[in-house]
């Protein structure tokens, strides 16, 4: 009876990795789409990398996540980190700039 439980653990592991991969790609795609729809001069105003650099970083991360990496591979983790840095640091700065609430 105890030997029957581990039979399906690989199926569960593959489903969890698939969910992580989908989550990773969604977060990266949201960050890339947001980056591409912003004005380029806003990035310079908040003192971060230019729009082209952010777009290139996020696009390369998505491509590497799709082609090279597994769900919890190094490229997927780097892609999630880059997308989260963009979404949690750059995006609020751009939002404050467009709303007129920034300190500049």
N, CA, C and O atoms as a DFTB+ gen file, in Angstrom:
416 C
 N C O
     1  1       0.821      -1.190       0.000
     2  2       0.000       0.000       0.000
     3  2       0.864       1.253       0.000
     4  3       0.529       2.230      -0.670
     5  1       1.944       1.245       0.721
     6  2       2.815       2.418       0.753
     7  2       3.562       2.585      -0.564
     8  3       4.010       3.690      -0.871
     9  1       3.705       1.549      -1.329
    10  2       4.425       1.647      -2.584
    11  2       3.555       2.191      -3.716
    12  3       4.090       2.566      -4.759
    13  1       2.244       2.248      -3.549
    14  2       1.383       2.726      -4.627
    15  2       1.320       4.254      -4.700
    16  3       0.959       4.789      -5.749
    17  1       1.650       4.963      -3.644
    18  2       1.543       6.422      -3.636
    19  2       2.546       7.100      -4.566
    20  3       2.153       8.023      -5.279
    21  1       3.812       6.699      -4.601
    22  2       4.774       7.435      -5.435
    23  2       4.665       7.174      -6.929
    24  3       5.470       7.712      -7.690
    25  1       3.723       6.384      -7.379
    26  2       3.642       6.045      -8.790
    27  2       3.367       7.286      -9.647
    28  3       3.911       7.403     -10.744
    29  1       2.541       8.202      -9.168
    30  2       2.120       9.325      -9.988
    31  2       2.853      10.625      -9.656
    32  3       2.429      11.690     -10.105
    33  1       3.922      10.569      -8.898
    34  2       4.574      11.811      -8.496
    35  2       5.198      12.534      -9.683
    36  3       5.288      13.762      -9.676
    37  1       5.629      11.797     -10.698
    38  2       6.193      12.456     -11.882
    39  2       5.124      13.225     -12.653
    40  3       5.410      14.278     -13.223
    41  1       3.905      12.711     -12.676
    42  2       2.810      13.433     -13.315
    43  2       2.516      14.731     -12.572
    44  3       2.332      15.783     -13.186
    45  1       2.475      14.646     -11.260
    46  2       2.226      15.835     -10.447
    47  2       3.363      16.837     -10.629
    48  3       3.118      18.037     -10.757
    49  1       4.582      16.359     -10.639
    50  2       5.729      17.237     -10.827
    51  2       5.673      17.922     -12.189
    52  3       5.963      19.115     -12.288
    53  1       5.312      17.200     -13.225
    54  2       5.246      17.806     -14.555
    55  2       4.123      18.841     -14.636
    56  3       4.285      19.858     -15.311
    57  1       2.996      18.611     -13.971
    58  2       1.922      19.601     -13.961
    59  2       2.332      20.859     -13.205
    60  3       2.019      21.971     -13.631
    61  1       3.023      20.690     -12.099
    62  2       3.490      21.845     -11.341
    63  2       4.502      22.641     -12.141
    64  3       4.443      23.871     -12.154
    65  1       5.429      21.969     -12.811
    66  2       6.406      22.666     -13.642
    67  2       5.730      23.372     -14.816
    68  3       6.153      24.462     -15.200
    69  1       4.700      22.779     -15.385
    70  2       3.963      23.424     -16.459
    71  2       3.267      24.687     -15.955
    72  3       3.281      25.712     -16.636
    73  1       2.664      24.624     -14.780
    74  2       2.022      25.803     -14.207
    75  2       3.036      26.914     -13.922
    76  3       2.752      28.088     -14.159
    77  1       4.198      26.552     -13.424
    78  2       5.246      27.547     -13.167
    79  2       5.718      28.156     -14.478
    80  3       5.930      29.367     -14.553
    81  1       5.883      27.347     -15.501
    82  2       6.302      27.851     -16.807
    83  2       5.265      28.803     -17.391
    84  3       5.627      29.852     -17.922
    85  1       3.996      28.462     -17.303
    86  2       2.936      29.330     -17.810
    87  2       2.909      30.640     -17.034
    88  3       2.790      31.712     -17.627
    89  1       3.018      30.557     -15.704
    90  2       3.053      31.762     -14.872
    91  2       4.238      32.640     -15.254
    92  3       4.099      33.856     -15.381
    93  1       5.387      32.032     -15.434
    94  2       6.588      32.764     -15.813
    95  2       6.405      33.480     -17.139
    96  3       6.749      34.655     -17.264
    97  1       5.868      32.788     -18.124
    98  2       5.669      33.392     -19.433
    99  2       4.629      34.507     -19.397
   100  3       4.777      35.514     -20.088
   101  1       3.585      34.337     -18.601
   102  2       2.563      35.384     -18.493
   103  2       3.148      36.643     -17.856
   104  3       2.919      37.750     -18.342
   105  1       3.902      36.475     -16.770
   106  2       4.506      37.634     -16.103
   107  2       5.482      38.336     -17.043
   108  3       5.494      39.564     -17.117
   109  1       6.285      37.582     -17.748
   110  2       7.249      38.176     -18.675
   111  2       6.547      38.861     -19.843
   112  3       6.982      39.925     -20.285
   113  1       5.477      38.270     -20.345
   114  2       4.742      38.872     -21.465
   115  2       4.053      40.161     -21.037
   116  3       4.031      41.130     -21.796
   117  1       3.495      40.187     -19.839
   118  2       2.861      41.404     -19.333
   119  2       3.895      42.521     -19.203
   120  3       3.629      43.662     -19.582
   121  1       5.058      42.199     -18.677
   122  2       6.111      43.202     -18.540
   123  2       6.567      43.711     -19.905
   124  3       6.762      44.914     -20.080
   125  1       6.738      42.816     -20.868
   126  2       7.184      43.227     -22.200
   127  2       6.132      44.086     -22.893
   128  3       6.473      45.103     -23.496
   129  1       4.879      43.704     -22.819
   130  2       3.815      44.476     -23.451
   131  2       3.712      45.860     -22.821
   132  3       3.544      46.855     -23.526
   133  1       3.811      45.925     -21.499
   134  2       3.768      47.223     -20.833
   135  2       4.950      48.081     -21.260
   136  3       4.796      49.280     -21.496
   137  1       6.109      47.485     -21.360
   138  2       7.303      48.224     -21.764
   139  2       7.148      48.780     -23.173
   140  3       7.510      49.927     -23.432
   141  1       6.616      47.982     -24.076
   142  2       6.489      48.412     -25.468
   143  2       5.433      49.495     -25.654
   144  3       5.495      50.243     -26.630
   145  1       4.476      49.597     -24.753
   146  2       3.413      50.591     -24.901
   147  2       3.722      51.909     -24.212
   148  3       2.908      52.830     -24.276
   149  1       4.860      52.030     -23.561
   150  2       5.222      53.262     -22.868
   151  2       6.041      54.175     -23.760
   152  3       6.645      53.736     -24.739
   153  1       6.053      55.453     -23.407
   154  2       6.873      56.424     -24.133
   155  2       8.329      56.262     -23.734
   156  3       8.637      55.959     -22.581
   157  1       9.215      56.463     -24.687
   158  2      10.638      56.267     -24.443
   159  2      11.257      57.303     -23.528
   160  3      12.190      56.988     -22.790
   161  1      10.759      58.541     -23.556
   162  2      11.357      59.579     -22.724
   163  2      11.020      59.417     -21.250
   164  3      11.699      59.988     -20.396
   165  1       9.992      58.657     -20.941
   166  2       9.641      58.411     -19.543
   167  2      10.694      57.606     -18.809
   168  3      10.903      57.802     -17.612
   169  1      11.355      56.711     -19.506
   170  2      12.392      55.889     -18.896
   171  2      13.576      56.745     -18.478
   172  3      14.159      56.533     -17.415
   173  1      13.932      57.717     -19.319
   174  2      15.031      58.612     -18.969
   175  2      14.637      59.521     -17.823
   176  3      15.476      59.861     -16.989
   177  1      13.367      59.922     -17.765
   178  2      12.912      60.829     -16.715
   179  2      12.960      60.185     -15.334
   180  3      13.199      60.871     -14.341
   181  1      12.737      58.889     -15.261
   182  2      12.784      58.237     -13.946
   183  2      14.164      57.676     -13.631
   184  3      14.377      57.125     -12.551
   185  1      15.096      57.812     -14.559
   186  2      16.486      57.435     -14.290
   187  2      16.767      55.946     -14.337
   188  3      17.531      55.435     -13.518
   189  1      16.173      55.254     -15.267
   190  2      16.409      53.821     -15.411
   191  2      16.984      53.545     -16.805
   192  3      17.290      54.475     -17.552
   193  1      17.125      52.299     -17.137
   194  2      17.604      51.926     -18.467
   195  2      16.654      52.459     -19.530
   196  3      15.469      52.652     -19.255
   197  1      17.149      52.697     -20.730
   198  2      16.252      53.153     -21.806
   199  2      15.216      52.095     -22.173
   200  3      15.347      50.920     -21.830
   201  1      14.200      52.543     -22.870
   202  2      13.113      51.648     -23.272
   203  2      13.626      50.487     -24.114
   204  3      13.194      49.350     -23.927
   205  1      14.535      50.758     -25.031
   206  2      15.075      49.706     -25.889
   207  2      15.813      48.637     -25.112
   208  3      15.735      47.455     -25.447
   209  1      16.531      49.044     -24.074
   210  2      17.258      48.072     -23.254
   211  2      16.290      47.185     -22.482
   212  3      16.477      45.970     -22.415
   213  1      15.256      47.787     -21.901
   214  2      14.269      46.979     -21.174
   215  2      13.536      46.039     -22.127
   216  3      13.311      44.874     -21.802
   217  1      13.169      46.538     -23.291
   218  2      12.466      45.689     -24.257
   219  2      13.355      44.529     -24.699
   220  3      12.880      43.401     -24.836
   221  1      14.632      44.797     -24.921
   222  2      15.551      43.732     -25.334
   223  2      15.741      42.708     -24.220
   224  3      15.719      41.504     -24.476
   225  1      15.924      43.170     -23.002
   226  2      16.105      42.252     -21.868
   227  2      14.891      41.348     -21.716
   228  3      15.028      40.131     -21.584
   229  1      13.702      41.944     -21.734
   230  2      12.490      41.158     -21.529
   231  2      12.218      40.214     -22.697
   232  3      11.767      39.088     -22.486
   233  1      12.485      40.655     -23.922
   234  2      12.255      39.791     -25.086
   235  2      13.228      38.621     -25.107
   236  3      12.835      37.492     -25.398
   237  1      14.491      38.882     -24.802
   238  2      15.481      37.794     -24.760
   239  2      15.132      36.802     -23.660
   240  3      15.284      35.594     -23.843
   241  1      14.667      37.297     -22.527
   242  2      14.283      36.390     -21.434
   243  2      13.111      35.500     -21.826
   244  3      13.093      34.318     -21.484
   245  1      12.136      36.049     -22.537
   246  2      11.006      35.233     -22.979
   247  2      11.475      34.166     -23.967
   248  3      11.086      33.002     -23.866
   249  1      12.305      34.568     -24.913
   250  2      12.793      33.604     -25.912
   251  2      13.606      32.498     -25.242
   252  3      13.436      31.321     -25.560
   253  1      14.486      32.874     -24.318
   254  2      15.291      31.852     -23.636
   255  2      14.433      30.953     -22.759
   256  3      14.706      29.758     -22.647
   257  1      13.407      31.508     -22.140
   258  2      12.513      30.683     -21.335
   259  2      11.777      29.682     -22.222
   260  3      11.604      28.525     -21.839
   261  1      11.348      30.114     -23.388
   262  2      10.624      29.210     -24.288
   263  2      11.520      28.150     -24.909
   264  3      11.130      26.986     -25.003
   265  1      12.711      28.537     -25.330
   266  2      13.541      27.629     -26.124
   267  2      14.508      26.782     -25.316
   268  3      14.689      25.601     -25.614
   269  1      15.126      27.359     -24.307
   270  2      16.246      26.703     -23.651
   271  2      15.867      26.092     -22.311
   272  3      16.294      24.984     -21.986
   273  1      15.100      26.782     -21.567
   274  2      14.956      26.468     -20.157
   275  2      13.753      25.580     -19.874
   276  3      12.810      25.491     -20.661
   277  1      13.823      24.941     -18.741
   278  2      12.654      24.260     -18.206
   279  2      11.918      25.252     -17.317
   280  3      12.284      26.426     -17.261
   281  1      10.896      24.797     -16.630
   282  2      10.086      25.705     -15.815
   283  2      10.877      26.324     -14.675
   284  3      10.649      27.481     -14.321
   285  1      11.792      25.578     -14.101
   286  2      12.572      26.120     -12.988
   287  2      14.052      26.181     -13.342
   288  3      14.912      26.065     -12.469
   289  1      14.341      26.362     -14.620
   290  2      15.716      26.493     -15.078
   291  2      16.250      27.882     -14.804
   292  3      15.509      28.774     -14.390
   293  1      17.520      28.060     -15.033
   294  2      18.180      29.319     -14.707
   295  2      17.644      30.462     -15.569
   296  3      17.476      31.573     -15.065
   297  1      17.372      30.222     -16.855
   298  2      16.885      31.295     -17.714
   299  2      15.461      31.701     -17.348
   300  3      15.104      32.875     -17.448
   301  1      14.664      30.754     -16.933
   302  2      13.314      31.080     -16.498
   303  2      13.350      31.921     -15.224
   304  3      12.585      32.876     -15.088
   305  1      14.221      31.575     -14.306
   306  2      14.330      32.347     -13.070
   307  2      14.874      33.749     -13.329
   308  3      14.423      34.711     -12.708
   309  1      15.835      33.873     -14.238
   310  2      16.349      35.191     -14.607
   311  2      15.247      36.005     -15.282
   312  3      15.119      37.203     -15.030
   313  1      14.460      35.366     -16.130
   314  2      13.356      36.059     -16.791
   315  2      12.306      36.553     -15.819
   316  3      11.804      37.669     -15.955
   317  1      11.969      35.726     -14.835
   318  2      11.014      36.150     -13.813
   319  2      11.583      37.320     -13.021
   320  3      10.872      38.283     -12.735
   321  1      12.856      37.240     -12.669
   322  2      13.485      38.323     -11.900
   323  2      13.485      39.626     -12.698
   324  3      13.158      40.679     -12.151
   325  1      13.842      39.572     -13.968
   326  2      13.863      40.784     -14.797
   327  2      12.456      41.367     -14.943
   328  3      12.271      42.581     -14.851
   329  1      11.470      40.505     -15.171
   330  2      10.098      40.985     -15.321
   331  2       9.578      41.590     -14.021
   332  3       8.893      42.613     -14.041
   333  1       9.896      40.967     -12.899
   334  2       9.437      41.506     -11.624
   335  2      10.144      42.810     -11.275
   336  3       9.526      43.704     -10.698
   337  1      11.416      42.935     -11.610
   338  2      12.109      44.206     -11.394
   339  2      11.441      45.294     -12.223
   340  3      11.221      46.405     -11.741
   341  1      11.124      44.970     -13.465
   342  2      10.451      45.957     -14.304
   343  2       9.082      46.311     -13.729
   344  3       8.747      47.488     -13.595
   345  1       8.292      45.291     -13.391
   346  2       6.925      45.542     -12.946
   347  2       6.853      46.204     -11.575
   348  3       5.938      46.987     -11.320
   349  1       7.795      45.909     -10.692
   350  2       7.739      46.439      -9.333
   351  2       8.566      47.695      -9.126
   352  3       8.392      48.380      -8.118
   353  1       9.464      48.020     -10.055
   354  2      10.301      49.210      -9.889
   355  2      10.061      50.234     -10.993
   356  3       9.792      51.401     -10.707
   357  1      10.155      49.817     -12.227
   358  2      10.056      50.764     -13.346
   359  2       8.604      51.156     -13.605
   360  3       8.316      52.336     -13.802
   361  1       7.699      50.204     -13.610
   362  2       6.296      50.485     -13.908
   363  2       5.680      51.506     -12.950
   364  3       5.014      52.429     -13.419
   365  1       5.869      51.387     -11.626
   366  2       5.315      52.428     -10.748
   367  2       5.911      53.810     -11.003
   368  3       5.214      54.817     -10.885
   369  1       7.194      53.863     -11.352
   370  2       7.798      55.148     -11.677
   371  2       7.183      55.762     -12.922
   372  3       6.927      56.965     -12.966
   373  1       6.946      54.937     -13.933
   374  2       6.304      55.432     -15.151
   375  2       4.865      55.853     -14.887
   376  3       4.377      56.819     -15.473
   377  1       4.194      55.131     -14.011
   378  2       2.811      55.474     -13.675
   379  2       2.774      56.797     -12.929
   380  3       1.934      57.646     -13.227
   381  1       3.664      56.988     -11.968
   382  2       3.722      58.255     -11.235
   383  2       4.060      59.409     -12.171
   384  3       3.538      60.513     -12.016
   385  1       4.917      59.158     -13.124
   386  2       5.303      60.193     -14.077
   387  2       4.108      60.599     -14.944
   388  3       3.890      61.786     -15.186
   389  1       3.349      59.628     -15.403
   390  2       2.202      59.960     -16.260
   391  2       1.050      60.557     -15.477
   392  3       0.260      61.320     -16.034
   393  1       0.930      60.223     -14.171
   394  2      -0.128      60.789     -13.336
   395  2       0.226      62.171     -12.799
   396  3      -0.642      62.892     -12.306
   397  1       1.498      62.538     -12.895
   398  2       1.927      63.825     -12.371
   399  2       2.197      63.813     -10.878
   400  3       2.255      64.870     -10.250
   401  1       2.365      62.630     -10.302
   402  2       2.605      62.522      -8.858
   403  2       4.068      62.369      -8.519
   404  3       4.419      62.257      -7.344
   405  1       4.934      62.361      -9.520
   406  2       6.352      62.172      -9.270
   407  2       7.004      63.391      -8.647
   408  3       6.436      64.484      -8.670
   409  1       8.192      63.209      -8.093
   410  2       8.898      64.294      -7.427
   411  2       9.743      65.108      -8.395
   412  3      10.455      66.018      -7.970
   413  1       9.679      64.806      -9.668
   414  2      10.472      65.534     -10.635
   415  2       9.598      66.588     -11.206
   416  3      10.036      67.356     -12.062
